[in-house]
Amino acid sequence: MKPIHEKEKQVVYLKERLNIFMEVLDSIDPEETEVEDIDRLIEMIDDIELKCEQFRSRG
């Protein structure tokens, strides 16, 4: 995938990723949540954090 350099596109990308995260989070039933589900949420947050760091370093 081509690096995103424009600030506006970076913000749009991060908003989309956060929206996906929120949708996944909302769909999880706390009574039936498995460890794998929590691990996947943590992975998603880690990926978003990594992208933020990449965007900041390009700034």
Backbone as numpy.savetxt, mean C-alpha at the origin, in Angstrom:
# Nx Ny Nz CAx CAy CAz Cx Cy Cz
8.32 -2.28 -14.30 7.49 -1.10 -14.30 8.36 0.14 -14.30
7.98 1.14 -15.05 8.74 2.38 -15.18 8.62 3.21 -13.90
9.73 3.80 -13.41 9.66 4.63 -12.21 8.74 5.83 -12.41
8.04 6.18 -11.34 7.15 7.33 -11.36 7.91 8.52 -10.77
8.12 9.56 -11.59 8.90 10.70 -11.12 8.05 11.92 -10.82
6.93 12.06 -11.48 6.10 13.25 -11.28 5.36 13.14 -9.95
5.44 14.21 -9.14 4.84 14.21 -7.81 3.35 13.90 -7.85
2.65 14.46 -8.82 1.21 14.23 -8.91 0.90 12.75 -9.14
1.67 12.11 -10.01 1.46 10.69 -10.28 1.85 9.84 -9.06
2.85 10.28 -8.32 3.24 9.57 -7.10 2.10 9.59 -6.09
1.49 10.75 -5.92 0.39 10.88 -4.97 -0.80 10.02 -5.40
-1.11 10.04 -6.68 -2.21 9.22 -7.20 -1.91 7.74 -6.95
-0.69 7.32 -7.22 -0.30 5.93 -7.00 -0.49 5.54 -5.53
0.00 6.39 -4.62 -0.11 6.09 -3.20 -1.57 6.06 -2.74
-2.38 6.96 -3.25 -3.80 6.96 -2.90 -4.47 5.67 -3.36
-4.13 5.23 -4.55 -4.71 3.98 -5.07 -4.31 2.80 -4.20
-3.04 2.75 -3.85 -2.56 1.66 -3.00 -3.24 1.68 -1.63
-3.40 2.87 -1.07 -4.06 2.97 0.23 -5.53 2.59 0.13
-6.17 2.94 -0.97 -7.57 2.55 -1.16 -7.70 1.04 -1.25
-6.78 0.40 -1.96 -6.80 -1.06 -2.04 -6.61 -1.67 -0.65
-5.68 -1.11 0.11 -5.45 -1.59 1.47 -6.72 -1.47 2.31
-7.37 -0.31 2.22 -8.58 -0.09 3.00 -9.70 -1.06 2.59
-9.82 -1.34 1.31 -10.83 -2.29 0.84 -10.56 -3.68 1.41
-9.31 -4.09 1.38 -8.95 -5.39 1.94 -9.23 -5.41 3.43
-8.84 -4.38 4.12 -9.06 -4.28 5.56 -10.55 -4.34 5.89
-11.36 -3.62 5.16 -12.81 -3.61 5.39 -13.44 -4.97 5.13
-12.85 -5.75 4.23 -13.45 -7.03 3.86 -13.11 -8.15 4.85
-12.18 -7.89 5.73 -11.76 -8.94 6.66 -12.74 -9.04 7.82
-13.14 -10.27 8.07 -14.01 -10.56 9.21 -13.12 -10.90 10.41
-13.16 -10.07 11.44 -12.27 -10.30 12.60 -12.43 -11.69 13.22
-13.63 -12.23 13.14 -13.88 -13.55 13.73 -13.21 -14.67 12.95
-12.93 -14.43 11.67 -12.39 -15.48 10.82 -11.00 -15.15 10.27
-10.38 -14.15 10.81 -9.07 -13.71 10.32 -7.99 -14.72 10.68
-7.19 -15.05 9.70 -6.07 -15.97 9.89 -4.78 -15.16 10.00
-3.74 -15.79 10.49 -2.43 -15.14 10.59 -1.96 -14.69 9.21
-2.26 -15.48 8.19 -1.85 -15.14 6.82 -2.50 -13.83 6.36
-3.74 -13.61 6.80 -4.43 -12.37 6.44 -3.71 -11.16 7.03
-3.32 -11.29 8.27 -2.60 -10.20 8.95 -1.24 -9.99 8.30
-0.57 -11.08 7.97 0.72 -10.99 7.29 0.59 -10.25 5.96
-0.48 -10.54 5.23 -0.71 -9.88 3.94 -0.93 -8.38 4.13
-1.66 -8.00 5.15 -1.88 -6.58 5.44 -0.55 -5.90 5.78
0.26 -6.56 6.55 1.57 -6.01 6.91 2.44 -5.86 5.66
2.39 -6.85 4.78 3.12 -6.76 3.50 2.68 -5.55 2.69
1.37 -5.33 2.64 0.84 -4.21 1.88 1.35 -2.88 2.45
1.34 -2.76 3.77 1.84 -1.54 4.43 3.33 -1.37 4.15
4.08 -2.46 4.24 5.52 -2.41 3.96 5.79 -1.94 2.52
4.99 -2.45 1.58 5.15 -2.05 0.17 4.87 -0.55 -0.01
3.82 -0.08 0.65 3.48 1.35 0.56 4.59 2.19 1.18
5.11 1.75 2.32 6.21 2.48 2.96 7.44 2.52 2.07
7.77 1.41 1.42 8.91 1.35 0.52 8.73 2.33 -0.64
7.52 2.37 -1.21 7.26 3.30 -2.31 7.42 4.75 -1.84
6.93 5.05 -0.65 7.08 6.41 -0.10 8.56 6.79 -0.01
9.38 5.86 0.47 10.81 6.12 0.59 11.45 6.32 -0.79
11.02 5.50 -1.76 11.56 5.65 -3.12 11.18 7.01 -3.70
9.94 7.41 -3.53 9.47 8.69 -4.04 10.23 9.85 -3.37
10.43 9.73 -2.07 11.13 10.78 -1.31 12.58 10.92 -1.81
13.23 9.78 -2.09 14.64 9.82 -2.52 14.77 10.39 -3.94
13.71 10.32 -4.72 13.74 10.88 -6.07 13.43 12.36 -6.08
12.83 12.82 -4.97 12.34 14.19 -4.88 13.34 15.23 -5.14
